[in-house]
Amino acid sequence: MLALLATLALPFAVPTPPAPLAPFASLPADPAPDEIVRGLHYWVSNEERPELFKAELEALGPGGVLVGVGTDQNFLYAGWMKPEVLVLMDFDAAVPALHKAYRAVFLRAASIAEFNALWSHKQKRALATAIDEDVAAGPERDEVHAVLRDARAIVNAHNKRFAAGFVERKVPSFLTDEAQYQTVRRLFVEGRVFMVRGDLTAARTMQAIADATRSAGLVVRALYLSNAEQYFSYDEGYRKNILALPADERSLALRTLSRGKFGLAKDGGQYHYNVQSLLSLKSWVADERTRGVNDVLEAAPRKAGYSKMTAPPGAQVAPAPAAVSAAPPVAPCPASLPDAMACIPGGPFLRGTDHGDAAAKPQSSVFVQSFLMDRYEVTYAEYKACEAEGRCDKAGPNYVDFNAPKQPITGVSWFHAKKFCEAQGKRLPTEAEWEKAARGTDGRRFPWGDESATCARAVIMSEAGRSCGIKQRSKNHPDTGRPEPVGSKPATQFGLFDMAGNSWEWVADWYSPSWAACGAACAGVDPKGPCGGVDPCPGHDERVVRGGSWYWPAKYATTYHRRPHAPANKPVFHHFGFRCAAAVEGSQR
């Protein structure tokens, strides 16, 4: 104790971080939340079995960045992992304030005994003096003192109880093992610990952590989420933050969940413990089907309150379409095909989705017979040629930059599209045919696979709110762009182009609010939708367009998104085009 008092009497300064880590010292705080969950401050961890993460963390270190929400559990993880940088964040500003008290203790306590002594009632004045030395006078210092008045005794009792539990279970930790204590203390002494109020779903802190990590030439080796994901869905902010984090194949995300359906750890209180590859988490949050953490855990193999997840989000999708009863024999594709058409082989396929997009629920197997489909959207030149021949009605875009010969025809009604296809000896594809042609044989989310739509893959609205297509010369809408010539982007599995983006495409069916609502008319073999597509159809007055356009963002460019619109297209929407289909000769339909 005399050594401790002597240490406290010496002049003191909080260590300056090494130069490469300087950006971590100025991490911006996210805005404070409107309220704290249940009005509670979590001064200590209530996760009773943190050692379930121990082996995974020990295998990671040393090195890298550990980013963690919450309080003392992060010191346990740092002792096991031995990171190069420790970032402590929490959306409750009281928690980073408590970490500043922890910093004062770690910097002055050269051993576990001294650490425990400084948290004791007898040394509360010494700890208050340490805070005054470390934190400049003002609101920040006042907040740390206020937190200590509420939290000091709770932290002291918690540390003693956790230490006893670790001794009983023979688990080395920073509270029981001097080597691990020195590992954690060294991080503070060398200026490698940073605390900040941050929100996993907000725009500042997580992005700044990612930038600082990248600037230092490091990766996030471990991201500890506690049970924060229980309180939000995977919104755009969270997705962007996770995707921004530098990571490699060894990086991990750790989480706890108080949801019994996943199995609670034995003697672990109220939590399930989960480890996920951070690259796997990135792939899940990039997938719009992932609504939240439950979707991830549902697909994770688990046992006795612990689970590990490395699989990509394809685990959410049924592996193969089921057989459809009373399906006819599949007609073979012809040896020679009409010009600019592809053959889509018949059989069952996975239509719809069970994740988001209510109009496309539920996912199920549907059979379509082999059919032919235009490889390209009908072009402006093709439509105008039909119009000049008197076989098609006058129609098309009013904008001056939408009339290049190879651009898709846009601004047409469902009736214009139907008449054009019939003039070519073809027809509009059914909605089931269109979706089979777009998503192929493996239930993919986008025509090229499960990777999200980008400007490299499709002509859509970019994240900046501007079209990936060529900009208009018009002064009226200078940034909304226009469709590109057909075939400008890579082809799909069946050799089709622009099944996502460029222009929305009319299909034959009447719109129903979901596959479930449509029922038998949209199920089984070669469904044609409500009323078999025949006009009139009581209770239905909108047809369907599919595939998104240059004017709409990526989430509408999936293979299963459905959009209703009045078939007359009045007033004229300049996003709507189409392509045609035809039956395979000799097929049974």
VMD Tcl script that draws the C-alpha trace (Angstrom):
set ca {
  {0.00 0.00 0.00}
  {2.94 2.35 0.73}
  {4.16 1.83 -2.85}
  {0.71 2.79 -4.15}
  {0.60 5.97 -2.06}
  {4.09 6.89 -3.21}
  {3.05 6.43 -6.83}
  {0.05 8.71 -6.35}
  {2.27 11.43 -4.90}
  {4.37 11.68 -8.07}
  {3.62 14.21 -10.85}
  {1.51 12.47 -13.46}
  {0.39 12.84 -17.08}
  {-1.86 10.65 -19.25}
  {0.39 8.97 -21.87}
  {0.40 10.29 -25.42}
  {-0.43 7.59 -28.00}
  {2.22 6.51 -30.51}
  {2.18 8.70 -33.64}
  {0.51 6.10 -35.95}
  {-2.38 5.87 -33.48}
  {-2.99 9.63 -33.22}
  {-6.31 9.47 -35.15}
  {-7.73 7.21 -32.42}
  {-7.18 10.02 -29.89}
  {-9.64 12.29 -31.71}
  {-12.50 9.89 -32.45}
  {-15.72 11.93 -32.79}
  {-18.65 11.07 -30.54}
  {-22.01 10.22 -32.01}
  {-25.00 12.28 -30.85}
  {-26.34 11.24 -27.46}
  {-29.41 8.99 -27.57}
  {-32.82 10.41 -26.67}
  {-32.93 8.04 -23.72}
  {-30.98 5.19 -22.17}
  {-32.53 1.74 -22.50}
  {-34.76 1.19 -19.46}
  {-33.06 4.21 -17.86}
  {-30.21 2.01 -16.61}
  {-26.45 2.49 -16.68}
  {-24.56 -0.78 -16.97}
  {-21.54 -0.15 -14.75}
  {-20.42 -3.79 -14.85}
  {-20.92 -6.77 -17.10}
  {-23.69 -9.20 -16.22}
  {-22.42 -11.82 -18.68}
  {-21.38 -14.64 -16.38}
  {-19.42 -16.87 -18.77}
  {-17.10 -14.61 -20.80}
  {-14.50 -17.38 -20.85}
  {-16.55 -19.04 -23.58}
  {-14.79 -16.53 -25.86}
  {-11.35 -17.16 -24.33}
  {-9.96 -19.79 -26.74}
  {-11.09 -17.83 -29.81}
  {-9.52 -14.61 -28.51}
  {-6.25 -16.24 -27.51}
  {-5.95 -17.68 -31.00}
  {-6.30 -14.17 -32.50}
  {-3.47 -12.37 -30.74}
  {-1.23 -10.68 -30.35}
  {-1.91 -7.57 -32.44}
  {-4.78 -5.89 -34.23}
  {-7.55 -3.68 -32.88}
  {-10.15 -4.78 -30.32}
  {-13.30 -2.65 -30.50}
  {-15.75 -3.32 -27.69}
  {-18.96 -1.93 -26.25}
  {-19.66 -2.20 -22.56}
  {-17.34 -2.08 -19.55}
  {-15.06 -4.54 -17.72}
  {-15.58 -7.52 -20.04}
  {-13.41 -5.72 -22.58}
  {-10.43 -5.90 -20.22}
  {-10.94 -9.65 -19.94}
  {-10.92 -9.92 -23.72}
  {-7.85 -7.68 -24.03}
  {-5.97 -9.85 -21.55}
  {-6.73 -12.96 -23.58}
  {-6.25 -11.45 -27.03}
  {-3.32 -9.03 -26.45}
  {-4.42 -6.42 -29.01}
  {-2.27 -3.57 -30.20}
  {-5.13 -1.10 -29.74}
  {-8.20 -1.20 -27.49}
  {-11.19 1.01 -28.41}
  {-13.88 1.23 -25.72}
  {-17.20 2.63 -26.91}
  {-20.75 2.76 -25.69}
  {-23.79 4.80 -26.67}
  {-24.32 5.65 -22.97}
  {-21.88 8.53 -22.24}
  {-21.61 7.36 -18.61}
  {-19.72 4.22 -19.72}
  {-16.80 6.03 -21.44}
  {-16.68 8.29 -18.35}
  {-16.30 5.18 -16.18}
  {-13.51 3.98 -18.47}
  {-11.61 7.19 -17.68}
  {-11.73 6.14 -14.04}
  {-10.46 2.71 -15.07}
  {-7.63 4.47 -16.91}
  {-6.65 6.32 -13.73}
  {-6.56 3.04 -11.82}
  {-4.62 1.03 -14.41}
  {-2.03 3.78 -14.85}
  {-1.28 3.93 -11.11}
  {-1.80 0.35 -9.96}
  {1.25 -1.78 -10.71}
  {-0.41 -5.02 -9.56}
  {-3.82 -6.64 -9.13}
  {-3.67 -5.91 -5.40}
  {-3.10 -2.20 -6.03}
  {-5.85 -2.22 -8.68}
  {-8.35 -3.64 -6.20}
  {-7.18 -1.25 -3.47}
  {-7.85 1.83 -5.58}
  {-11.46 0.75 -6.12}
  {-12.00 0.25 -2.39}
  {-13.89 2.58 -0.09}
  {-10.67 3.40 1.80}
  {-9.03 4.76 -1.35}
  {-11.95 6.66 -2.86}
  {-10.26 9.99 -2.12}
  {-7.05 8.79 -3.75}
  {-9.03 7.76 -6.83}
  {-10.77 11.15 -6.91}
  {-7.37 12.85 -6.79}
  {-6.20 10.69 -9.69}
  {-9.21 11.79 -11.74}
  {-8.37 15.44 -11.03}
  {-4.84 14.84 -12.31}
  {-5.95 13.05 -15.48}
  {-8.99 15.05 -16.60}
  {-9.05 18.81 -17.11}
  {-11.40 20.81 -14.94}
  {-14.83 21.21 -16.49}
  {-17.89 19.16 -17.47}
  {-15.84 16.10 -18.46}
  {-14.18 15.85 -15.04}
  {-17.49 16.53 -13.29}
  {-19.10 13.68 -15.22}
  {-16.36 11.19 -14.24}
  {-16.73 12.14 -10.57}
  {-20.52 11.82 -10.81}
  {-20.20 8.37 -12.35}
  {-17.77 7.27 -9.64}
  {-20.19 8.29 -6.90}
  {-22.73 5.85 -8.35}
  {-20.47 3.13 -9.73}
  {-17.35 2.78 -7.56}
  {-18.79 0.43 -4.93}
  {-20.59 -1.62 -7.61}
  {-17.37 -2.03 -9.61}
  {-15.40 -2.97 -6.49}
  {-17.88 -5.68 -5.46}
  {-18.23 -6.97 -9.01}
  {-14.49 -7.34 -9.54}
  {-14.11 -9.33 -6.32}
  {-17.02 -11.64 -7.22}
  {-15.81 -12.20 -10.78}
  {-12.27 -12.87 -9.57}
  {-13.56 -15.51 -7.15}
  {-15.54 -17.14 -9.95}
  {-12.53 -17.24 -12.26}
  {-10.41 -18.79 -9.49}
  {-13.07 -21.41 -8.86}
  {-13.36 -22.25 -12.57}
  {-9.56 -22.05 -13.01}
  {-9.81 -19.37 -15.69}
  {-6.81 -16.99 -15.85}
  {-7.94 -13.38 -16.24}
  {-6.70 -9.84 -15.68}
  {-8.39 -10.02 -12.26}
  {-6.52 -13.18 -11.19}
  {-3.38 -13.53 -13.33}
  {-0.59 -10.96 -12.98}
  {0.70 -11.52 -16.53}
  {-2.72 -10.78 -18.01}
  {-3.11 -7.77 -15.75}
  {0.18 -6.39 -17.05}
  {-0.99 -7.00 -20.62}
  {-4.01 -4.79 -20.06}
  {-2.12 -2.21 -17.98}
  {0.55 -1.88 -20.66}
  {-2.07 -0.82 -23.17}
  {-2.97 2.12 -20.92}
  {0.63 2.97 -20.05}
  {1.60 3.08 -23.74}
  {-1.40 5.22 -24.72}
  {-3.10 2.48 -26.71}
  {-6.57 2.64 -25.09}
  {-9.23 5.02 -26.40}
  {-12.72 5.61 -25.04}
  {-15.58 7.34 -26.81}
  {-19.36 7.61 -26.80}
  {-20.40 5.81 -29.96}
  {-23.52 4.34 -31.51}
  {-23.20 1.22 -33.67}
  {-25.92 2.54 -35.98}
  {-24.89 6.21 -36.23}
  {-22.66 7.91 -38.78}
  {-19.59 9.24 -36.96}
  {-17.80 7.06 -34.44}
  {-17.70 3.71 -36.19}
  {-16.66 5.27 -39.48}
  {-13.88 7.18 -37.67}
  {-12.72 3.95 -35.97}
  {-12.54 2.31 -39.40}
  {-10.55 5.23 -40.80}
  {-8.14 5.30 -37.85}
  {-7.60 1.54 -38.08}
  {-6.85 1.77 -41.76}
  {-4.56 4.77 -41.26}
  {-2.53 2.79 -38.71}
  {-2.14 -0.11 -41.15}
  {-4.14 -2.42 -38.84}
  {-7.32 -4.49 -39.00}
  {-10.13 -4.89 -36.52}
  {-9.18 -8.26 -35.12}
  {-12.16 -8.49 -32.76}
  {-15.44 -6.58 -32.53}
  {-17.31 -7.17 -29.28}
  {-20.99 -6.25 -29.67}
  {-22.32 -7.45 -26.29}
  {-26.11 -7.73 -26.75}
  {-26.51 -4.34 -28.45}
  {-27.93 -5.89 -31.64}
  {-31.05 -6.92 -29.73}
  {-32.10 -3.28 -29.64}
  {-32.04 -2.45 -33.36}
  {-32.63 -3.98 -36.75}
  {-29.91 -4.04 -39.39}
  {-30.59 -0.59 -40.77}
  {-28.55 1.30 -43.35}
  {-26.35 2.93 -40.69}
  {-25.34 -0.34 -39.04}
  {-24.72 -2.02 -42.38}
  {-22.43 0.80 -43.53}
  {-20.51 0.80 -40.24}
  {-19.81 -2.93 -40.27}
  {-18.86 -2.92 -43.94}
  {-16.41 -0.06 -43.33}
  {-14.31 -1.93 -40.75}
  {-10.95 -3.20 -42.05}
  {-10.91 -6.95 -41.44}
  {-9.25 -10.13 -42.66}
  {-10.00 -13.83 -42.61}
  {-9.02 -14.10 -38.91}
  {-11.17 -11.22 -37.64}
  {-14.08 -12.07 -35.35}
  {-17.32 -10.53 -34.10}
  {-18.42 -11.56 -30.60}
  {-21.91 -11.10 -29.23}
  {-24.19 -12.18 -26.41}
  {-27.95 -12.57 -26.72}
  {-30.52 -12.94 -23.97}
  {-32.86 -15.02 -26.12}
  {-33.55 -18.47 -24.80}
  {-34.48 -19.98 -28.15}
  {-30.79 -20.04 -29.05}
  {-29.88 -21.88 -25.85}
  {-28.45 -20.16 -22.75}
  {-25.00 -21.08 -21.45}
  {-24.88 -23.40 -18.45}
  {-24.34 -21.34 -15.29}
  {-24.21 -18.38 -17.68}
  {-27.13 -16.37 -16.42}
  {-29.33 -15.08 -19.22}
  {-27.04 -15.18 -22.25}
  {-26.21 -17.13 -25.36}
  {-22.62 -16.58 -26.55}
  {-21.89 -16.32 -30.27}
  {-18.69 -16.00 -32.30}
  {-18.90 -14.99 -35.96}
  {-16.23 -14.42 -38.57}
  {-16.22 -10.66 -39.16}
  {-16.06 -11.30 -42.90}
  {-19.13 -13.49 -42.50}
  {-20.92 -10.70 -40.61}
  {-20.00 -8.30 -43.42}
  {-21.58 -10.62 -45.97}
  {-24.75 -10.92 -43.87}
  {-25.21 -7.19 -43.36}
  {-24.57 -6.61 -47.08}
  {-27.53 -8.90 -47.76}
  {-30.86 -7.07 -47.53}
  {-32.57 -10.30 -46.52}
  {-30.78 -10.08 -43.17}
  {-33.20 -8.11 -41.04}
  {-31.31 -8.44 -37.77}
  {-29.21 -10.63 -35.52}
  {-31.92 -13.31 -35.23}
  {-31.50 -14.14 -38.92}
  {-27.80 -14.79 -38.35}
  {-28.28 -16.92 -35.24}
  {-31.08 -18.95 -36.80}
  {-28.56 -20.23 -39.35}
  {-25.68 -20.79 -36.90}
  {-24.87 -24.30 -35.62}
  {-25.09 -24.12 -31.84}
  {-24.79 -26.17 -28.69}
  {-25.09 -25.59 -24.95}
  {-25.51 -21.84 -25.13}
  {-22.62 -21.26 -27.53}
  {-22.53 -20.93 -31.31}
  {-20.06 -20.14 -34.04}
  {-20.98 -18.71 -37.43}
  {-18.72 -18.58 -40.46}
  {-21.20 -19.17 -43.27}
  {-22.26 -16.49 -45.78}
  {-25.90 -15.40 -45.98}
  {-26.76 -18.03 -48.55}
  {-27.59 -20.15 -45.52}
  {-30.86 -18.21 -45.33}
  {-32.03 -19.46 -48.70}
  {-33.46 -22.90 -49.23}
  {-30.75 -25.00 -50.90}
  {-32.81 -26.20 -53.83}
  {-36.34 -25.88 -55.18}
  {-38.68 -28.67 -54.32}
  {-40.41 -30.72 -56.99}
  {-43.82 -29.48 -58.12}
  {-46.59 -32.03 -58.36}
  {-48.18 -32.75 -61.76}
  {-45.38 -30.98 -63.62}
  {-45.10 -31.96 -67.30}
  {-41.88 -33.27 -68.85}
  {-39.33 -30.52 -69.41}
  {-39.13 -29.56 -73.08}
  {-35.59 -29.44 -74.48}
  {-34.19 -26.14 -75.67}
  {-33.98 -25.96 -79.47}
  {-30.64 -26.52 -81.17}
  {-30.92 -23.18 -82.95}
  {-32.46 -20.09 -81.42}
  {-34.14 -17.06 -82.95}
  {-31.88 -14.05 -83.26}
  {-31.13 -12.28 -79.94}
  {-33.16 -14.75 -77.84}
  {-32.02 -17.17 -75.14}
  {-33.62 -20.40 -74.00}
  {-34.50 -20.65 -70.32}
  {-34.64 -24.37 -69.44}
  {-37.77 -25.54 -67.70}
  {-38.13 -26.97 -64.23}
  {-38.86 -25.83 -60.67}
  {-37.17 -22.73 -59.28}
  {-37.21 -20.75 -56.04}
  {-39.54 -17.81 -56.41}
  {-39.97 -15.02 -53.86}
  {-38.31 -14.49 -50.50}
  {-38.98 -15.00 -46.81}
  {-36.81 -12.03 -45.78}
  {-38.21 -8.52 -46.16}
  {-40.05 -7.43 -49.32}
  {-43.55 -8.38 -48.17}
  {-44.95 -8.44 -51.72}
  {-42.58 -11.32 -52.58}
  {-43.49 -13.57 -49.64}
  {-43.42 -16.46 -49.15}
  {-40.59 -18.20 -50.97}
  {-41.78 -21.36 -52.70}
  {-41.10 -23.69 -55.60}
  {-42.80 -22.93 -58.90}
  {-42.47 -24.82 -62.19}
  {-42.10 -23.07 -65.52}
  {-41.76 -24.86 -68.82}
  {-38.81 -24.12 -71.07}
  {-39.29 -20.84 -72.91}
  {-37.45 -18.26 -74.98}
  {-36.64 -14.77 -73.74}
  {-35.19 -11.69 -75.44}
  {-31.58 -11.30 -74.41}
  {-31.95 -7.54 -74.47}
  {-34.63 -5.05 -73.52}
  {-36.51 -3.83 -76.60}
  {-34.63 -0.82 -77.92}
  {-35.84 2.60 -78.97}
  {-34.91 1.85 -82.58}
  {-36.79 -1.47 -82.59}
  {-39.95 0.06 -81.19}
  {-39.87 3.04 -83.56}
  {-39.38 0.70 -86.54}
  {-42.52 -1.21 -85.53}
  {-44.33 2.09 -85.06}
  {-43.25 3.27 -88.54}
  {-44.57 0.04 -90.03}
  {-47.98 0.73 -88.48}
  {-47.88 -2.42 -86.35}
  {-47.27 -0.59 -83.05}
  {-48.90 2.42 -81.42}
  {-47.06 5.69 -81.12}
  {-45.33 5.77 -77.72}
  {-42.02 6.44 -76.03}
  {-40.15 8.90 -73.88}
  {-40.60 12.64 -73.99}
  {-37.09 13.44 -72.80}
  {-34.54 14.38 -75.45}
  {-31.77 12.06 -74.23}
  {-33.83 8.88 -74.20}
  {-33.97 8.35 -77.95}
  {-30.60 6.83 -78.84}
  {-31.15 3.78 -81.05}
  {-29.64 1.26 -78.61}
  {-31.25 2.63 -75.47}
  {-34.20 0.63 -74.14}
  {-37.56 2.01 -75.14}
  {-39.12 3.71 -72.11}
  {-42.28 5.61 -71.35}
  {-44.51 2.88 -72.78}
  {-47.67 1.40 -71.34}
  {-48.38 -2.27 -70.72}
  {-50.66 -2.20 -73.78}
  {-47.87 -0.79 -75.98}
  {-45.53 -3.53 -74.79}
  {-48.07 -6.29 -75.35}
  {-48.87 -5.09 -78.88}
  {-45.18 -4.86 -79.84}
  {-44.45 -8.41 -78.67}
  {-47.47 -9.76 -80.52}
  {-46.36 -7.94 -83.68}
  {-43.10 -9.92 -83.46}
  {-44.90 -13.25 -83.01}
  {-44.00 -13.22 -79.29}
  {-45.67 -12.27 -75.99}
  {-44.87 -10.63 -72.70}
  {-43.27 -13.06 -70.23}
  {-45.29 -14.14 -67.25}
  {-44.07 -12.93 -63.90}
  {-42.90 -16.45 -63.04}
  {-40.96 -16.69 -66.30}
  {-39.34 -13.32 -65.75}
  {-38.20 -14.29 -62.25}
  {-36.87 -17.68 -63.39}
  {-34.88 -15.96 -66.13}
  {-33.50 -13.40 -63.67}
  {-32.55 -15.60 -60.73}
  {-31.44 -18.75 -62.49}
  {-31.29 -22.20 -60.96}
  {-29.87 -21.29 -57.53}
  {-32.33 -18.77 -56.07}
  {-29.91 -15.86 -56.35}
  {-30.86 -12.39 -55.11}
  {-29.53 -10.57 -58.16}
  {-29.19 -11.76 -61.74}
  {-25.41 -12.19 -61.30}
  {-25.46 -13.80 -57.83}
  {-25.86 -12.67 -54.21}
  {-23.48 -9.71 -54.36}
  {-25.31 -6.40 -54.06}
  {-26.09 -4.25 -57.06}
  {-23.39 -1.74 -57.97}
  {-22.75 0.53 -60.92}
  {-20.32 -2.08 -62.24}
  {-23.13 -4.63 -62.47}
  {-26.26 -2.64 -63.27}
  {-27.53 0.76 -64.34}
  {-29.17 1.91 -61.10}
  {-29.23 4.94 -58.86}
  {-25.92 5.15 -57.03}
  {-25.51 5.70 -53.28}
  {-24.84 9.35 -54.06}
  {-28.38 9.61 -55.42}
  {-27.26 9.85 -59.02}
  {-27.72 7.45 -61.85}
  {-24.98 5.08 -62.91}
  {-26.18 5.78 -66.45}
  {-25.02 8.52 -68.78}
  {-26.11 11.95 -67.62}
  {-28.76 13.82 -69.52}
  {-27.97 16.96 -71.45}
  {-31.32 18.31 -70.29}
  {-31.18 21.09 -67.71}
  {-34.38 19.87 -66.07}
  {-32.91 16.75 -64.42}
  {-29.13 17.01 -64.74}
  {-28.29 14.34 -62.18}
  {-30.94 11.67 -62.66}
  {-29.22 10.33 -65.76}
  {-30.76 8.01 -68.29}
  {-30.63 4.35 -69.32}
  {-27.53 3.12 -71.06}
  {-27.46 1.21 -74.36}
  {-28.76 -2.31 -73.81}
  {-26.11 -4.91 -73.04}
  {-23.73 -2.41 -71.42}
  {-23.37 -4.56 -68.29}
  {-22.37 -8.25 -67.89}
  {-24.83 -10.98 -68.89}
  {-26.65 -13.30 -66.48}
  {-26.51 -17.08 -66.10}
  {-28.76 -17.50 -69.14}
  {-27.05 -14.86 -71.28}
  {-29.61 -12.12 -70.61}
  {-28.67 -8.47 -70.16}
  {-30.10 -5.73 -67.92}
  {-32.41 -7.96 -65.91}
  {-31.51 -5.58 -63.07}
  {-31.59 -1.84 -63.67}
  {-31.67 0.20 -66.87}
  {-35.47 0.15 -67.22}
  {-38.34 -1.46 -65.36}
  {-39.88 -4.24 -67.47}
  {-43.57 -4.93 -67.93}
  {-44.68 -8.54 -67.49}
  {-47.99 -10.14 -68.37}
  {-49.54 -10.67 -64.93}
  {-51.99 -8.66 -62.89}
  {-50.49 -7.54 -59.58}
  {-51.38 -9.26 -56.31}
  {-50.15 -7.85 -52.97}
  {-48.13 -11.01 -52.20}
  {-47.66 -14.57 -53.42}
  {-49.67 -15.72 -50.42}
  {-52.55 -13.41 -51.35}
  {-52.48 -14.63 -54.95}
  {-52.76 -18.26 -53.88}
  {-53.28 -21.02 -56.46}
  {-53.30 -18.58 -59.42}
  {-49.61 -17.88 -58.75}
  {-48.54 -21.39 -57.76}
  {-47.86 -24.75 -59.35}
  {-47.07 -25.15 -63.04}
  {-46.67 -22.16 -65.37}
  {-48.76 -19.77 -63.26}
  {-50.14 -16.73 -65.05}
  {-51.28 -14.78 -62.00}
  {-54.76 -13.53 -61.07}
  {-57.43 -14.40 -63.63}
  {-54.78 -16.12 -65.73}
  {-53.77 -12.66 -66.93}
  {-57.08 -12.20 -68.78}
  {-58.70 -8.74 -68.91}
  {-60.89 -7.80 -67.10}
  {-59.86 -9.25 -63.74}
  {-62.28 -8.25 -60.97}
  {-60.48 -6.69 -58.02}
  {-57.27 -6.11 -59.96}
  {-56.38 -2.95 -61.84}
  {-52.56 -2.90 -61.85}
  {-50.02 -4.91 -63.80}
  {-46.46 -5.73 -62.70}
  {-43.07 -4.28 -63.60}
  {-39.84 -5.97 -62.56}
  {-36.10 -5.36 -62.30}
  {-35.58 -1.74 -61.23}
  {-34.21 1.07 -63.36}
  {-31.52 3.73 -63.72}
  {-33.69 6.00 -61.54}
  {-34.18 3.59 -58.61}
  {-31.63 2.37 -56.00}
  {-30.09 -1.08 -55.65}
  {-32.68 -2.55 -53.28}
  {-35.26 -2.51 -56.09}
  {-32.98 -4.33 -58.52}
  {-33.34 -7.76 -56.90}
  {-34.66 -10.77 -58.77}
  {-37.75 -10.95 -56.58}
  {-38.87 -7.33 -56.07}
  {-42.34 -6.65 -57.48}
  {-43.82 -3.28 -58.33}
  {-47.43 -2.54 -59.33}
  {-48.43 0.12 -61.84}
  {-51.46 1.14 -63.84}
  {-51.20 -0.58 -67.24}
  {-52.12 2.61 -69.11}
  {-49.02 4.31 -67.61}
  {-50.75 7.66 -67.24}
  {-49.25 10.06 -66.43}
  {-46.29 8.69 -68.36}
  {-43.50 7.17 -66.28}
  {-40.27 7.21 -68.24}
  {-38.82 4.24 -66.37}
  {-40.90 1.49 -67.97}
  {-39.73 -0.69 -70.84}
  {-40.00 -4.40 -71.58}
  {-38.66 -7.47 -73.33}
  {-40.56 -10.30 -75.02}
  {-40.80 -14.05 -74.55}
  {-41.97 -17.01 -76.63}
  {-42.81 -20.64 -76.08}
  {-40.41 -23.42 -77.04}
  {-41.90 -25.26 -80.00}
  {-43.60 -28.46 -78.91}
  {-43.66 -27.62 -75.22}
  {-46.71 -28.45 -73.11}
  {-48.15 -25.31 -71.52}
}
mol new
graphics top color blue
foreach p $ca { graphics top sphere $p radius 0.5 }
foreach p [lrange $ca 0 end-1] q [lrange $ca 1 end] { graphics top cylinder $p $q radius 0.2 }
display resetview
